[in-house]
Amino acid sequence: MTLFRTGWILTILWTIPQLLLGQNFSLSGRVLDFDTKEYIEGASITLRNTAFGDFSNGAGNFP
């Protein structure tokens, strides 16, 4: 019975961090020049202090 209980405790201790740290998100929007109101192609968009980012397409959109 002790081995079974230990297995459950280890499973719970392994699962909790996976649930807390395994977060999903998405970035989306449009890049627009303030002065000319034209969409900017190839702009680099990154989430501050992370490695997550993307580039805008020809219409200024990024997924």
Secondary structure as the mmCIF struct_conf table of DSSP 4:
data_model
#
loop_
_struct_conf.conf_type_id
_struct_conf.id
_struct_conf.beg_label_comp_id
_struct_conf.beg_label_asym_id
_struct_conf.beg_label_seq_id
_struct_conf.end_label_comp_id
_struct_conf.end_label_asym_id
_struct_conf.end_label_seq_id
HELX_RH_AL_P HELX_RH_AL_P1 THR A 2 LEU A 21
STRN STRN1 GLY A 29 ARG A 30
STRN STRN2 LEU A 32 LEU A 32
TURN_TY1_P TURN_TY1_P1 PHE A 34 THR A 36
HELX_LH_PP_P HELX_LH_PP_P1 GLU A 38 GLU A 38
STRN STRN3 TYR A 39 TYR A 39
HELX_LH_PP_P HELX_LH_PP_P2 ILE A 40 ILE A 40
TURN_TY1_P TURN_TY1_P2 GLU A 41 GLY A 42
STRN STRN4 SER A 44 THR A 46
TURN_TY1_P TURN_TY1_P3 ARG A 48 ASN A 49
BEND BEND1 THR A 50 ALA A 51
STRN STRN5 GLY A 53 PHE A 55
TURN_TY1_P TURN_TY1_P4 GLY A 58 ALA A 59
BEND BEND2 GLY A 60 GLY A 60
STRN STRN6 ASN A 61 PHE A 62
#
